[in-house]
Structures are given as C-alpha cells and as structure tokens.
C-alpha cells in the first residue's frame, strides 16, 4: 500500500512537471506572436523550462525543490496573459527547424548566446519528457532563436560592432578543460553594470551559454558544438572589457542553491536567472 501511494505521488509530480514544461514551451513560442522581431522576452519561458528540468533531476534537497516548484508556478501565473495557449493538435517532435536555427548561430555570436540557450532548453525538455508540441510552436521558437541576431552591436564596452570581431579558430580538443576555463573566467573580474553595459550580466551569460553547449553535446549534437564553442570563447574575451578608471569591481559570493533564503527572499522576477544558473 505504501509503495502504491509513493508511486501515485511520483506520477502526480511528473504530470505537474509536464504541464509546467508545456507552459514554458508555450511562453517561448508566444514571444514572436506579440512582437515578431523580439528575442529578449524569451527569458520567461527559459526560466520556467530551466526550473522544470532542475526539479526533475532531483539534485537538490526536496524542500528546496518544493520551493522552486512554487516559484515556477508563480512565474507562470504572473505571466499568464503573455502565454498563448496553443492547440494540442498537429503535434510533432521534429526538432529540425530548431537545430537549423541553432546551427545558423555558429558563424557569429548573437545576443551572448541567448538563441542557443533558448533552443537547447527546448531540445532538452522535449527529450526529457518525451513531448510533442504543435508544429507552430516549433516554428515560432525557431524564429525566436533567429531573432537573437537583432542585437545591439555595441553590446560590449569599447567595441563598435562586436559581430565584426573574429572568433578564435583553434578547434576545441579537451572539452572538460574548455568548460572549466569558461566558467572560471565567468566568475572572476566582475564589474558593476553602469546603465549602458551589462558587465556582470555578460559574465552570467558566459555560464548559461556554456551550459547550453554542454547540454547540446550531452544530447548528441557534438559536431554542432565545435563552432558554437569558438563563439563562446569570443564572448568570454569580450566580457573581460571594461573601463579601467571608472569600473566598480564586485566581490562574488558563494551561491548555495540549497539555502532556502536564496529562493524565498528574492522577488519572483529576479529568480529567473537564479533558476537557470542553478
């Protein structure tokens, strides 16, 4: 009887996660309905999907996962008016438009990897929960990924057009060393945002972009990751640029994801990046 109850609880939990995953996917797909050229507001769907995947992998303590689950539901409720409900018809798990959109990012860095991050989160959650979604959802998200090219060319300090900066060309041979190097560089020499440049934000996206490429390799798209990784190295180099005379250096503190205060005391909207970083 006890085993039956545990199984029923597990199945209810998985069903709830699947529902949240679909809400996150729909949030990503809804962005281009409201603004056909936008990519920035993909953050909402990305945070929902990241949270679902985080809860599903059960690497954190259960009481922490419970709090994160509540945060995910709150994010969904707070953004419900912006999440279009797509019909559960004409369903597909053909992710080739998504892979193609990600592949189109390999020759130049765009929006600090946001397009890659969005696309990989979709691939991961579709595979994890064995989902099929409306074909229009897939097309919308592929457009969202492409939209990340609509970015400010002066995104990085002292560079007029970062898209014209050449990426390194030496192929990645030791992937473990590559990821360690990127993460290490993304948590050092962090400076306060100044209203024009997102010095700390660019460091943060070095981590989330690296995780996307790591996940892409885990999902089996290893050939694609070679060129994407070189663009990430370019991003890490650019994120090290700052005004030496006026920049205010920040002291990073240890992020303990099992500390419930991390999740309870921070406003819901600020948890989006915390969920993705975790």
N, C-alpha and C positions, 0 to 999 in steps of 0.2 A: 504493500500500500504506500509506504514511504517513497519507494523508488518511482511509483506511478505519479505521485504528487510532484516530485522533483522534475520528472520528465515533462509534465504538463506546464510547470513553471518555466522550464527551459524553452519549450515550444512557444509559450506566450511571449517570452522575452525576444525570441528570434523573429516572431511575427511583428512585434513592435519595432524592432530594428529595421526590418524590411520596409515597413511603412515609412519610417523616418528617412531611410535611404532613398526611397522614391520621391519623397518631398524635397530632399536635397538635389536630386537629379532634375526635378521639375523646376526648382529655383534657378539652377544653372541655365536651363533651357528657356526660362521666362525672360532673361535679361534682354535678348535681342528682339523680343516682342514689344517691349516698352521703348527700346532705343536700338535700332538695327546696327549701330556702329559702336555700341558700348562694350567694354570688357570689364571695367572696374567692379561693377556690381555682382560679378561672379563670386565675390568674396563670401556672400551669404550662403550660397549653395555649397561652396567649397568647405566652409566651416561645419555645415551640417553633415556632409559626407565624411569629412575627417573625423568628426565626433563619433559617428556610427561605426566606422572602421576601428577607432580606438576602443570603444566599448566592446566591440565584437572580439578583439584579440585578447581581452582579459589579462593584460599585462600589469594592470594597476589593481589596487585593493578594491574589493567590492563596494565599500562605502564611498570610495572616490568615484567609481564608475556610476553609482546611483546618482551622485550629484551632477556628474557630467551629462547623464541621460536627461536629467531635469533641465539643465542648461540648453541642451539641444532642442527639447520640446518648447522651451521659452523662445528661442531664436525663431523656430518655425512659426509659433503663434504671433510673435511681434512682426513678422514679415509676410503673414498670410495673404495680405492684399496684393503683394507683389509676386506671389507664386501662382502661376496659371495651372489649372488642373487639366492635364491632357487626357484625352480619351484612352481607355485601356483597350484600344483596337489597333489593328495594323502593327502588331508588335514585332520587334526584331532584336536580335543580339549581335547583328552585324556591325562591328565597330570600325570597319574600313574607312568611313569618312572621318572618324576621329583620329585614327592612325595617320591618315593622309594629312590632316590639318596639323598634327604634331610634327610630322616629317617636314612640312613646309617651314617650320621654325628652326630647322637645323643649320641653315646657312647664315642666320643672323639672330643675335639676341633681340628679343622683343619684350618690353614691359617686365624686365627682371624675371623672365620665365613664367609669367602668370598663365600664358596659354598652355604651356607644357604642364604646369601644375594642375590646371583645370582638367585637361584631357586625361592625364594619368589617374587622377582621382576617379573619374568616370570609369575608365577601364578596370580599375581595381575593385570598385564597389559592384560593378556588373558581374565580374568574375567571382567575387567573394560570395555573393548572394544568388548567383545563377539567375540573374534578372533578364527580362526582356522589356523593352520600352517602346513607346510609339515612335515610328520612324521619324516623325517631325522633330521629336526631342533630340534625336541623334544629329539631325541636320542643323538644328538650332545651336547645339553645343559646338559643333564643328565650326559654325560661323562665329561663335563667341571666342573660340581659340584663335581664329584668323583675325578677329578684331583687336587682339593684343598688339598687332602691328601699328594700331592707331595710338601711338605713344608719343610723349614729349621728347623730342630729340635731345633736349638739354637736360635730361633726367639726372645726369651725373655732373658733379662740380668740375668746372673749368673745361668742359668738353662741349663744343658747339653742336655736334651731332654724333652721339655715341654709336649710331648704326654704321658710321664710316670707319670706326676703329676696328682694325683687324684682330681676329681671334688667334690664339696660339694654333700652331699647325701640327705639333708633335703628338702622335696618337697616344692615348692612354694605354699603358701596358699593365700597371699594377693598380687595379681598381680600389682595393682596400686603402692603399696609400693615397689615392686621389680623393676619396671621400673624407678621410681623416684630415687631409690638408685643407680641403674646402671648409669643413666645419670649424677647424682650429682658426682659420683666418676670419671666419664669420663671427667669432665671439671675442675677437681682440680688436683694439684700436677703434672703439665705437664712440661716435660723437653725437651730440645732441642735434636733433633736427632744427633747422633755423627758419622754417617757414617757406623756404624756396627749395631746399634739398633735404631729402629724407635719409640722412646719414645712417641713423640707427635702423630705419626701415629697410634700407638696401642690404644691410648685414643680415637682418632677419630673413629676407627673401633668398639670400645665399643658402640658408639652411633648408628652407622649404623647397627650393629648386633642386638642391642636391638630393633631398629625399624623393622627389618625383623621379629623378633619373635612376636612383637606386631601385625604386619600385618598378620602373619600366623594365629594368634588367631582370628583376625577380619574376615579372610577368611573361618574360620570354622575348622581349624586343631588344636584344643585346646589340644587334647590328646598328639599330637606330640611335643608340645611346652614345656612340663614339663621337659623332658630330655635335650632338647636344651638349656633351660634357665639355667640349672645347669652348662653346659659347658660354657655359657656366664659368669657366676659368676667366674668360674676358670680363664677365660680370663681377667676379671677385676682385679682379685688378681695378676695375672702375670704382668699386665701392670703397677702395682704400684712398680715394682722392678727397681731400678736404682742405679748407683754408687754414693754414698753419697758425696764422696770427689771431684769428677770431674764434676758431672752433673750441667748443667746450667738451672736454673728454668725459665720458661716462664710465662708471665702475659697474660692470655687470655683477649681478648677484646670482647665487645658485638657484636654479629653478627646480623645486621639489614637487613633482606632479601629484604625489600622494598627500600633500598638505591641503586639507580641505579649505583652509582660508584662501588659498590661491583661487579657488573656484567660487566661494561664497561671497567674498568681499568685493570682487571686481564686477563692474557693470556688465550686463549680458553682451552688449555690443563689443566690448573690449575683449571678450573671451574668444572671439573668432580666431585670432592669431594664436592665442594660447592653446586652443584645441589643436590647431594644425601643427604647432611646434611640438606639442606632446606626442 
